[in-house]
């Protein structure tokens, strides 16, 4: 829980009352009903316990109190602190500290502080518990076959779920705290024999430089601090709630960042293609997995380029060969096509947000509203044309088939950008918009890893692994771009 060589900011006094007065004031015992101070006497010594109601295992503390109550006055006369730590407090996570400020921070995190008259150290008993839910399968990363457990909001549970899958002696779980007021627990996980030490140091340095009161949005706040480009819609880290997905990336040489209170963990570094992969591809045979991956790619590219391309052909039908002249609206409707696209994009986003906030019992009613908004009724009144709804529906399906929610939102913004450039500049706008989009992604990096690798810079072997779902026995090498210490699997 800290470095024993650190000089205490507020040393523990041998006078019990002085320690009690400081802790009562710092913890706000008389101001918060859930901060409990309990004065007790065991083995002829006056003691005081400080704890947070609801974060402590009551039965465990009751058992320890019963054990201490059996000790007589001679028990603690010689080496009393050592005897308590090693004999008379029979619990796994027990330690002593000599800094009252550290005691305050620790008590607020859940452990119990035992202050004893005449002792220059306070005993910390980590018998805490948190209200938690079970490790259920995450909604956004479901698979037909495979593990059904997922990360939860308690960081200790998440580290255990990861260690269950990786029993490597070099798996590291390094603890940090972030937030001047929140003191949020963060764990950096990596396999020491595989991960690049320079990358590990870079991640640690980035997290240690976070200077803020707290992390209200958990892992998302951490991402915004360590990712750098605040106005970049594309994610440079990948979120996952699946322990098996996290374990697979650890084996490749990635680093996992876990934040207490968040059911998602951060995978770093990541490229554009990491956000296009899904566990379902590896839960089927290699041929079926390859098919699923290619279908997914088709959906993602359709969500990006189909609407701007169709709009270009609709307003410039001379670009089409004779046998494709049917592409384009038969009736452009009462509104300009570009306005129809933006209205229906906004409508779908409104429906998506409404679906999040709508209770299950009202889902049917929301479906009826959606049908009227972007269905036959909207076409009959002249708001939209049939072709606009058709191609927008295909793009929406491609958006929802993108495994990464953050990537799907970024691609949606890129699609709107291409629609604007195409509507203003025509063919030049379409080609130029795609060129600017590629150049923008090519200049991005995730912890010094090129975002479009292995496409830019090109790597044949890496590109082949991205494009095709190779059989696991044939994947014998880790990605070179991660600079793994052990390149072979």
C-alpha positions as CSV (number, residue, x, y, z in Angstrom):
1,X,0.0,0.0,0.0
2,X,2.9,2.3,-0.3
3,X,6.6,2.7,0.0
4,X,7.9,2.0,3.6
5,X,10.8,4.5,3.0
6,X,8.5,7.4,2.4
7,X,8.7,10.1,5.1
8,X,5.3,10.4,6.9
9,X,3.5,13.6,6.3
10,X,1.7,13.4,9.6
11,X,3.4,10.9,11.9
12,X,1.4,8.7,14.2
13,X,1.7,9.8,17.8
14,X,2.0,7.5,20.8
15,X,-0.8,9.5,22.4
16,X,-4.1,7.8,21.4
17,X,-6.2,10.9,21.9
18,X,-4.0,13.0,19.5
19,X,-4.4,10.3,16.8
20,X,-8.2,10.1,17.4
21,X,-8.6,13.9,17.2
22,X,-6.8,14.0,13.9
23,X,-8.6,11.1,12.3
24,X,-12.0,12.3,13.5
25,X,-11.4,15.7,12.0
26,X,-10.0,14.4,8.7
27,X,-12.6,11.7,8.2
28,X,-15.5,13.9,9.4
29,X,-16.8,11.3,11.9
30,X,-19.3,13.7,13.4
31,X,-20.4,15.0,10.0
32,X,-21.0,11.7,8.0
33,X,-23.2,9.0,9.4
34,X,-21.4,6.2,7.5
35,X,-18.0,7.0,9.0
36,X,-17.8,5.0,12.2
37,X,-15.4,5.4,15.2
38,X,-15.5,2.6,17.7
39,X,-13.6,2.9,21.0
40,X,-12.6,-0.4,22.5
41,X,-10.3,-1.9,25.1
42,X,-8.4,-5.2,24.6
43,X,-5.4,-6.6,26.5
44,X,-5.4,-3.7,28.8
45,X,-4.9,-1.2,26.0
46,X,-7.2,1.6,24.9
47,X,-7.9,1.3,21.2
48,X,-10.1,2.9,18.5
49,X,-11.3,1.5,15.2
50,X,-12.2,3.7,12.2
51,X,-14.2,2.3,9.3
52,X,-16.8,3.1,6.6
53,X,-20.2,1.4,7.1
54,X,-21.1,-0.6,4.1
55,X,-17.5,-1.2,2.9
56,X,-16.5,-3.6,5.7
57,X,-17.2,-7.3,6.2
58,X,-19.0,-7.1,9.6
59,X,-18.7,-10.8,10.3
60,X,-14.9,-10.7,9.8
61,X,-14.4,-7.7,12.2
62,X,-16.7,-9.3,14.7
63,X,-14.5,-12.5,14.6
64,X,-11.3,-10.4,15.1
65,X,-12.9,-8.6,18.0
66,X,-13.8,-11.8,19.7
67,X,-10.2,-13.1,19.2
68,X,-8.7,-9.9,20.7
69,X,-11.1,-9.9,23.6
70,X,-9.6,-13.2,24.8
71,X,-6.1,-11.6,25.3
72,X,-4.9,-10.5,28.8
73,X,-2.8,-7.5,29.9
74,X,0.5,-9.3,29.5
75,X,-0.1,-10.0,25.8
76,X,1.1,-6.7,24.4
77,X,3.7,-5.7,26.9
78,X,6.7,-6.9,24.8
79,X,6.7,-6.4,21.0
80,X,3.0,-5.8,21.1
81,X,2.7,-4.5,17.5
82,X,4.5,-7.6,16.1
83,X,2.4,-9.9,18.1
84,X,-0.8,-8.3,16.9
85,X,0.3,-8.4,13.2
86,X,1.6,-12.0,13.3
87,X,-0.4,-13.7,16.0
88,X,-3.4,-12.0,17.4
89,X,-5.0,-10.6,14.3
90,X,-5.5,-13.7,12.2
91,X,-6.3,-12.2,8.9
92,X,-4.5,-12.3,5.5
93,X,-4.3,-8.6,4.5
94,X,-2.9,-6.8,7.6
95,X,-0.2,-4.1,7.7
96,X,1.0,-1.2,9.8
97,X,1.7,2.4,8.7
98,X,3.1,5.4,10.5
99,X,1.4,8.2,8.5
100,X,-2.0,9.4,9.6
101,X,-2.7,10.9,6.1
102,X,-2.2,7.5,4.6
103,X,-4.5,6.0,7.2
104,X,-7.2,8.5,6.1
105,X,-6.9,7.6,2.4
106,X,-6.9,3.9,3.2
107,X,-10.0,4.0,5.5
108,X,-11.9,5.9,2.8
109,X,-11.1,3.1,0.4
110,X,-12.6,0.5,2.7
111,X,-10.1,-1.1,5.0
112,X,-10.4,-0.6,8.8
113,X,-7.8,1.3,10.9
114,X,-7.0,0.1,14.4
115,X,-5.3,2.8,16.5
116,X,-3.7,1.7,19.7
117,X,-2.5,3.8,22.7
118,X,1.3,3.8,23.0
119,X,2.0,2.5,19.5
120,X,3.7,4.6,16.9
121,X,1.9,2.8,14.0
122,X,-1.7,2.2,13.0
123,X,-2.8,-1.3,12.0
124,X,-4.8,-1.5,8.8
125,X,-7.1,-4.5,8.3
126,X,-8.2,-4.9,4.7
127,X,-11.5,-6.7,5.4
128,X,-13.5,-4.6,2.9
129,X,-16.3,-5.6,0.6
130,X,-18.1,-3.8,-2.1
131,X,-21.7,-4.0,-3.5
132,X,-21.1,-5.9,-6.8
133,X,-23.0,-7.6,-9.5
134,X,-22.1,-11.0,-11.0
135,X,-19.7,-11.3,-13.9
136,X,-22.4,-11.5,-16.6
137,X,-21.8,-11.6,-20.4
138,X,-21.4,-8.0,-21.7
139,X,-24.3,-6.9,-23.9
140,X,-22.1,-5.3,-26.6
141,X,-19.7,-8.3,-27.1
142,X,-22.0,-11.3,-27.1
143,X,-21.0,-14.5,-28.8
144,X,-22.9,-17.6,-29.8
145,X,-20.4,-19.9,-28.2
146,X,-17.8,-19.0,-25.6
147,X,-17.4,-17.7,-22.1
148,X,-20.3,-15.9,-20.5
149,X,-18.4,-14.0,-17.8
150,X,-17.5,-10.4,-18.1
151,X,-15.7,-7.7,-16.2
152,X,-17.5,-6.0,-13.4
153,X,-17.1,-2.7,-11.5
154,X,-14.8,-4.1,-8.8
155,X,-11.1,-4.1,-9.8
156,X,-10.1,-7.1,-7.6
157,X,-12.7,-9.2,-9.4
158,X,-11.3,-8.1,-12.8
159,X,-7.7,-9.0,-11.9
160,X,-8.9,-12.4,-10.7
161,X,-10.9,-13.0,-14.0
162,X,-7.7,-12.2,-15.9
163,X,-5.4,-14.3,-13.8
164,X,-7.8,-17.2,-14.2
165,X,-6.9,-17.2,-17.9
166,X,-3.3,-16.4,-17.6
167,X,-1.3,-18.4,-15.1
168,X,2.0,-17.1,-16.3
169,X,4.5,-16.2,-13.6
170,X,5.5,-13.1,-15.5
171,X,2.0,-11.6,-15.5
172,X,2.2,-8.3,-13.7
173,X,-0.6,-6.4,-12.0
174,X,0.9,-3.0,-11.0
175,X,-1.2,-0.8,-8.7
176,X,-1.5,3.0,-9.0
177,X,-3.8,5.6,-7.6
178,X,-5.1,8.6,-9.6
179,X,-7.1,11.6,-8.5
180,X,-6.3,14.0,-5.7
181,X,-9.7,13.5,-4.1
182,X,-11.1,10.3,-5.6
183,X,-7.9,8.2,-5.0
184,X,-9.2,5.9,-7.8
185,X,-7.4,2.5,-8.0
186,X,-5.9,1.7,-11.3
187,X,-4.1,-1.5,-12.3
188,X,-1.7,-1.8,-15.3
189,X,-1.5,-5.4,-16.4
190,X,1.0,-6.9,-18.8
191,X,3.1,-10.0,-19.3
192,X,6.6,-8.9,-18.4
193,X,8.4,-11.4,-20.7
194,X,6.4,-10.3,-23.7
195,X,5.4,-6.6,-23.5
196,X,7.8,-4.0,-24.7
197,X,9.4,-2.3,-21.6
198,X,9.5,1.1,-23.3
199,X,5.8,0.9,-24.0
200,X,5.1,-0.2,-20.4
201,X,7.1,2.8,-19.1
202,X,5.3,5.1,-21.5
203,X,1.9,4.0,-20.2
204,X,2.9,4.3,-16.6
205,X,4.3,7.8,-17.2
206,X,1.1,8.9,-19.0
207,X,-1.0,7.7,-16.1
208,X,1.2,9.2,-13.4
209,X,0.9,12.6,-15.0
210,X,-2.9,12.7,-14.7
211,X,-3.6,15.6,-12.4
212,X,-7.3,15.9,-11.5
213,X,-9.7,15.8,-8.6
214,X,-11.2,12.5,-9.7
215,X,-12.2,10.2,-12.4
216,X,-16.0,10.6,-12.7
217,X,-16.3,8.7,-15.9
218,X,-13.8,6.0,-14.9
219,X,-11.8,4.5,-17.8
220,X,-13.1,7.1,-20.2
221,X,-11.5,9.9,-18.2
222,X,-8.2,8.0,-18.2
223,X,-8.4,7.5,-21.9
224,X,-8.9,11.2,-22.6
225,X,-5.8,12.0,-20.4
226,X,-3.5,9.5,-22.0
227,X,-4.7,9.6,-25.6
228,X,-3.6,13.1,-26.3
229,X,-5.7,14.3,-29.3
230,X,-8.9,15.5,-27.5
231,X,-10.7,16.5,-30.7
232,X,-10.0,13.2,-32.5
233,X,-13.2,11.1,-32.9
234,X,-11.2,7.9,-33.5
235,X,-10.4,5.8,-30.5
236,X,-6.7,5.1,-29.9
237,X,-7.4,2.5,-27.2
238,X,-9.8,-0.4,-27.4
239,X,-12.5,-1.1,-24.7
240,X,-13.5,-4.6,-23.8
241,X,-15.6,-6.2,-21.1
242,X,-14.5,-9.7,-22.0
243,X,-11.7,-11.3,-19.9
244,X,-10.9,-13.7,-22.8
245,X,-10.4,-10.8,-25.2
246,X,-8.2,-9.0,-22.7
247,X,-6.2,-12.2,-22.2
248,X,-5.7,-12.7,-25.9
249,X,-4.3,-9.2,-26.2
250,X,-2.0,-9.7,-23.2
251,X,-0.5,-12.7,-24.9
252,X,0.2,-10.6,-28.0
253,X,2.1,-8.0,-26.0
254,X,-0.5,-5.4,-25.3
255,X,-1.0,-3.6,-22.0
256,X,-4.3,-3.6,-20.2
257,X,-5.5,-0.7,-18.0
258,X,-8.1,-1.5,-15.4
259,X,-9.9,1.2,-13.5
260,X,-11.9,0.5,-10.3
261,X,-15.6,1.2,-10.7
262,X,-15.5,0.5,-14.5
263,X,-16.6,-2.8,-16.1
264,X,-14.5,-2.0,-19.2
265,X,-10.8,-2.3,-19.5
266,X,-8.5,-0.4,-21.9
267,X,-6.3,-2.2,-24.4
268,X,-3.3,-0.3,-25.6
269,X,-1.8,0.2,-28.1
270,X,-4.4,-0.4,-30.8
271,X,-4.7,0.2,-34.5
272,X,-7.7,0.9,-36.7
273,X,-8.0,-2.8,-37.4
274,X,-8.2,-3.9,-33.8
275,X,-11.6,-2.2,-33.6
276,X,-12.8,-4.3,-36.5
277,X,-12.2,-7.7,-34.9
278,X,-14.7,-9.6,-32.7
279,X,-14.4,-12.7,-30.5
280,X,-17.1,-14.4,-32.6
281,X,-14.6,-14.8,-35.5
282,X,-12.4,-17.0,-33.3
283,X,-15.3,-19.0,-31.9
284,X,-16.0,-20.6,-35.3
285,X,-14.0,-22.6,-37.7
286,X,-11.3,-20.7,-39.6
287,X,-13.3,-20.7,-42.8
288,X,-16.5,-19.5,-41.1
289,X,-14.4,-17.0,-39.1
290,X,-12.9,-15.6,-42.3
291,X,-16.4,-15.3,-43.9
292,X,-17.7,-13.4,-40.8
293,X,-14.7,-11.1,-40.9
294,X,-15.1,-10.3,-44.6
295,X,-18.8,-9.7,-44.1
296,X,-18.0,-7.4,-41.2
297,X,-15.5,-5.4,-43.4
298,X,-18.1,-5.1,-46.1
299,X,-20.6,-3.7,-43.5
300,X,-18.0,-1.2,-42.1
301,X,-17.0,0.1,-45.6
302,X,-20.6,0.3,-46.6
303,X,-21.3,2.4,-43.5
304,X,-18.5,4.8,-44.5
305,X,-18.6,5.1,-48.3
306,X,-22.0,3.9,-49.6
307,X,-24.1,7.0,-48.9
308,X,-21.5,9.5,-50.2
309,X,-21.0,7.4,-53.3
310,X,-24.7,7.0,-54.0
311,X,-25.3,10.7,-53.5
312,X,-22.5,11.4,-56.0
313,X,-24.1,9.2,-58.6
314,X,-27.5,10.6,-57.8
315,X,-26.5,14.2,-58.5
316,X,-24.0,13.3,-61.3
317,X,-25.8,10.5,-63.2
318,X,-23.4,11.1,-66.2
319,X,-20.7,9.3,-64.1
320,X,-22.7,6.0,-64.4
321,X,-22.3,3.5,-67.3
322,X,-25.4,2.7,-69.3
323,X,-26.2,-0.6,-67.5
324,X,-26.1,1.2,-64.1
325,X,-28.4,4.1,-65.0
326,X,-31.0,2.8,-62.6
327,X,-29.0,4.0,-59.6
328,X,-30.4,7.2,-58.3
329,X,-33.8,8.3,-57.1
330,X,-36.8,8.2,-59.5
331,X,-38.4,11.0,-57.5
332,X,-36.1,13.3,-55.6
333,X,-38.9,14.4,-53.2
334,X,-39.7,17.8,-51.9
335,X,-36.4,18.2,-50.0
336,X,-32.9,18.3,-51.3
337,X,-31.2,14.9,-51.1
338,X,-28.4,16.1,-48.8
339,X,-31.0,17.5,-46.4
340,X,-32.8,14.2,-46.4
341,X,-29.6,12.4,-45.5
342,X,-28.9,14.7,-42.6
343,X,-32.5,14.6,-41.3
344,X,-32.6,10.8,-41.4
345,X,-29.1,10.6,-39.8
346,X,-30.3,12.8,-36.9
347,X,-33.5,10.8,-36.7
348,X,-31.7,7.4,-36.4
349,X,-29.4,8.9,-33.7
350,X,-32.4,10.2,-31.8
351,X,-34.0,6.7,-32.0
352,X,-30.7,5.1,-30.8
353,X,-30.6,7.5,-27.8
354,X,-34.3,7.0,-27.1
355,X,-33.8,3.2,-27.2
356,X,-31.2,3.5,-24.5
357,X,-33.5,5.5,-22.2
358,X,-36.7,3.7,-23.0
359,X,-38.0,1.1,-20.5
360,X,-38.5,-2.3,-21.9
361,X,-42.2,-2.1,-21.5
362,X,-42.3,0.8,-23.9
363,X,-40.0,-0.7,-26.6
364,X,-43.0,-1.6,-28.8
365,X,-44.3,1.9,-28.8
366,X,-40.8,3.2,-29.7
367,X,-40.8,0.8,-32.6
368,X,-44.1,2.1,-34.0
369,X,-42.7,5.7,-33.8
370,X,-39.6,4.6,-35.6
371,X,-41.6,3.0,-38.3
372,X,-43.5,6.2,-38.9
373,X,-40.4,8.4,-38.7
374,X,-38.3,6.5,-41.3
375,X,-40.9,4.3,-42.9
376,X,-43.6,4.4,-45.5
377,X,-45.5,7.3,-43.8
378,X,-42.4,9.5,-44.2
379,X,-42.1,8.6,-47.8
380,X,-45.8,9.2,-48.6
381,X,-45.7,12.7,-47.1
382,X,-42.7,13.5,-49.3
383,X,-40.2,13.8,-46.4
384,X,-37.8,11.1,-47.7
385,X,-37.5,9.0,-50.9
386,X,-37.4,5.2,-50.9
387,X,-33.8,5.1,-52.1
388,X,-32.6,7.4,-49.3
389,X,-34.1,5.1,-46.7
390,X,-32.8,2.0,-48.4
391,X,-29.2,3.1,-48.5
392,X,-29.3,4.7,-45.1
393,X,-30.6,1.5,-43.7
394,X,-27.7,-0.4,-45.3
395,X,-25.2,2.1,-43.8
396,X,-26.9,1.8,-40.4
397,X,-26.6,-2.0,-40.4
398,X,-22.9,-1.6,-41.2
399,X,-22.6,0.9,-38.3
400,X,-24.2,-1.6,-35.9
401,X,-22.0,-4.4,-37.2
402,X,-18.9,-2.6,-36.2
403,X,-17.6,-4.4,-33.1
404,X,-16.3,-1.2,-31.4
405,X,-19.0,1.2,-30.4
406,X,-16.5,4.1,-30.3
407,X,-15.3,3.2,-33.9
408,X,-18.8,3.1,-35.2
409,X,-19.5,6.6,-33.9
410,X,-16.3,7.9,-35.4
411,X,-17.1,6.3,-38.8
412,X,-20.5,8.0,-38.6
413,X,-18.9,11.4,-38.3
414,X,-16.5,10.5,-41.1
415,X,-19.5,9.6,-43.3
416,X,-21.2,12.9,-42.6
417,X,-17.9,14.7,-43.5
418,X,-17.7,12.8,-46.8
419,X,-21.4,13.7,-47.5
420,X,-20.6,17.4,-47.0
421,X,-17.5,17.4,-49.1
422,X,-19.3,15.5,-51.9
423,X,-22.3,17.8,-51.9
424,X,-20.1,20.9,-52.1
425,X,-17.3,19.8,-54.5
426,X,-18.8,16.8,-56.3
427,X,-16.3,14.2,-57.6
428,X,-13.3,16.2,-56.3
429,X,-15.0,16.4,-52.9
430,X,-15.6,12.7,-52.7
431,X,-12.1,11.7,-53.7
432,X,-10.5,14.5,-51.8
433,X,-12.5,13.7,-48.7
434,X,-11.5,10.1,-48.7
435,X,-7.9,11.2,-49.2
436,X,-8.0,13.6,-46.3
437,X,-9.6,10.8,-44.2
438,X,-6.8,8.3,-45.0
439,X,-4.1,10.9,-44.4
440,X,-5.6,11.9,-41.1
441,X,-5.7,8.3,-39.9
442,X,-2.2,7.7,-41.3
443,X,-0.8,10.5,-39.2
444,X,-2.4,9.1,-36.0
445,X,-0.4,7.0,-33.5
446,X,-1.4,5.0,-30.5
447,X,1.6,5.1,-28.1
448,X,4.0,5.4,-31.1
449,X,2.2,2.6,-33.0
450,X,1.0,3.8,-36.5
451,X,-2.8,3.7,-36.5
452,X,-3.2,2.2,-39.9
453,X,-0.5,-0.4,-39.6
454,X,-0.1,-2.9,-41.3
455,X,-1.7,-0.9,-44.2
456,X,0.5,2.2,-43.6
457,X,3.4,1.4,-43.2
458,X,2.7,-1.7,-45.2
459,X,3.5,-5.1,-43.7
460,X,2.6,-8.1,-45.9
461,X,2.4,-10.6,-43.0
462,X,0.6,-8.2,-40.7
463,X,-1.9,-7.2,-43.5
464,X,-2.6,-10.9,-44.2
465,X,-3.4,-11.5,-40.5
466,X,-5.7,-8.5,-40.5
467,X,-7.5,-9.4,-43.7
468,X,-7.8,-13.2,-43.1
469,X,-8.8,-15.0,-40.0
470,X,-5.9,-17.5,-39.9
471,X,-6.1,-20.8,-38.0
472,X,-4.8,-20.5,-34.5
473,X,-2.0,-23.2,-34.9
474,X,-0.6,-21.2,-37.8
475,X,-0.4,-17.9,-35.8
476,X,3.0,-18.4,-34.4
477,X,4.3,-14.9,-34.3
478,X,3.2,-11.9,-32.3
479,X,2.7,-8.5,-34.1
480,X,6.1,-7.0,-34.8
481,X,4.8,-3.5,-34.4
482,X,4.4,-4.1,-30.6
483,X,8.2,-5.0,-30.3
484,X,7.5,-8.1,-28.2
485,X,10.5,-9.4,-26.2
486,X,9.3,-12.9,-27.1
487,X,8.2,-12.7,-30.8
488,X,7.1,-16.4,-31.1
489,X,4.0,-17.8,-29.6
